[in-house]
Amino acid sequence: MYKVLFDSTNTTFNKIFNNQSNFSLVEKHNIAVQSYEQTAGVGRGTKKWNSPRGNIYLTINQNKNTDEILKNSFYVCYLIHRFFSKNYGIKFQYKWPNDLYFNDKKICGVVSTSKIIGNKSYIQTGIGFNLNNQPIKTSISLSKILNQKF
């Protein structure tokens, strides 16, 4: 898997699919795109938000079948939950199908989208994890839960 890091991006989807050299990598390999901040993050439906520095914003680009989108989002949530449960003893609650909560406050969102180009399909799985900041009143960060900065 390749990793691409941007200081700031409005949408990782456009950064990958509108740049021919980046797109040629996606055709052959899975790519993880990370950004320190997002200025126009995209969620389910028409939801958009600004994502401040200090959290994790990651998009995983994969060649997969489009029928795996919903399963993919839930599986990523499961893996994140399992990691924090095993390593930190933190139990998150699921908000079907793609969010994780702690004490009724959102800590992580996962959204998957697909794009069909020619005879190939690509799944992008976006992950936003509140590591140090709580971007909205109804969210919480890992640093607040564990009382330490990351």
VENUR-V112680 format. One line per field, one symbol per residue. ss: DSSP state (2 for helix, 1 for strand, 0 for the rest). A space follows every 10 residues. Layout:
ss=???
This chain:
ss=0111111110 0222222002 2222222200 1111111111 1100000111 1000011111 1110022222 2222222222 2222222200 0011100011 1100111111 1111111001 1111111110 0000000010 0222220000
